[in-house]
């Protein structure tokens, strides 16, 4: 077979893969180790009829029963001779209405805010809500009564001194806090790449850094609401050459939900944050 024919065949297969990708929503009837049985609610791929049930493969981060009995939306892609669900997000579930209500109110308050007016030390954080690495809805107010360390990343980041370094510091900070018996501390990582960072992707990311998720939450949300959060927290992003160039900041909230300390940039000291957390929690 000539090279030209091989290239044409490869192109045809590649185009078929592209044509076999789209969006889907449905109700998860049941789950097995790596598959969902989904009753389709909507789909832009003609292979799937609304009301019919189909089986799909899912990735490592989405395996398990966390979406069983719930509605989801996802990308559906055909490869390895099977249909696969990717970038799965929950539609319903406990806390879904509160999630929408809180972020709708948050949007109204910050959508027109100047980026120069981002939250600063001494200010209380406005209520907002997110989706965690388990596909559960949560509120920032769930962490009241604890010191909260917040940072911002995207999982595709390859600049070692940026997101990977920040996540590694968060991991070490979590470990050091345990050693010192600082139980009333929580860690929150907010992704600013919701187009790619679904709950399942965040779960895999957490596992790759060996984060202990009993007091560590990784958050995603709708693109519009993530935009609101980045404006509010003063994180600037710019899409360029298939990646995201961005600024960085790390914050420490006191147990009342007020910004106690804020550090700009990618370089922040673990011991500095630990010391300030001890100051907040030392008398407990």
Steps between C-alpha positions, in 0.01 A plus 500: 500500500642835398567779744236721337232232542603444861471870573158515336379205706641652818328828419170324443523320833604822674205688350266221607624543857433871478153443356428251778534757776225712645303586812245292685289519812323220674392314812749249639298184555786289633877478516758224490873526554568706189163538326179700534159400371347831392145584391542783250328832567668693219776440246641670193616163362244317289615159625316557829122525532343703780337264749715200411770359729859433394822390666810718499855461623623760751846607610673422828390817676132436423493132591277400787141573598523875568262584212269202529139619513600850385487705182828588333633683197814390320694478180457170319786375284548180301839332521641154577184361338281639782307812590663687788371773731748777577485831689203383704316761708198449728171670419308410814562358846501621858578872510448563128239773549704673770801482267312678221340754733825594675693544177222695332509747790880505493496574126269798548737645759833457322438473123556874443763542769835642394785250519688756707239461774577136579459379858771607741617422851243579767199454270236230535462258210165520323299175495567278200457135415682235299523135396768289664714212376228251595233677295332638812375857539638704789493855638798703618303555822532126567854578618406770753662423832820389329802678359494456122796514262395578141706478183423501127625260233421319179593135469654527151759751622852396400691795642666321791547818701128588479204265565703182565718683753198656669323165529812339640521773764136446589572129544797567728303763692223246558753247628670754730165615640418139591836463674422807711149383584328785315171320446285806425658580165367431151663526159315621190644491149289676237554410135469785251474261204144360527495405132748223583508460878193291574457339845651174372807678364543681832476170689777350287708814547459476878607137496808581294613743775395263779266758652296376795145595414345491848592868538588592142248610237569553131238716334355555154182669376337655194731713286301816567519453875870416494550827308321679784721336761821585317395864475406503868825339615717703262629217280571604140493235226581508130460215252812467287649221286269234644573581862408764758735774608394628840585680820491326836396571857460293816268601782440405861149555636429522870225285657251785450556501123718810483827529306771486765798483265553525125819424310540597135704301252609141463754502783357481849648355815353190660626600844361852459148369435540240772600764753204719412263203520643418844433859607136458399451156653757490779257564783259222400 
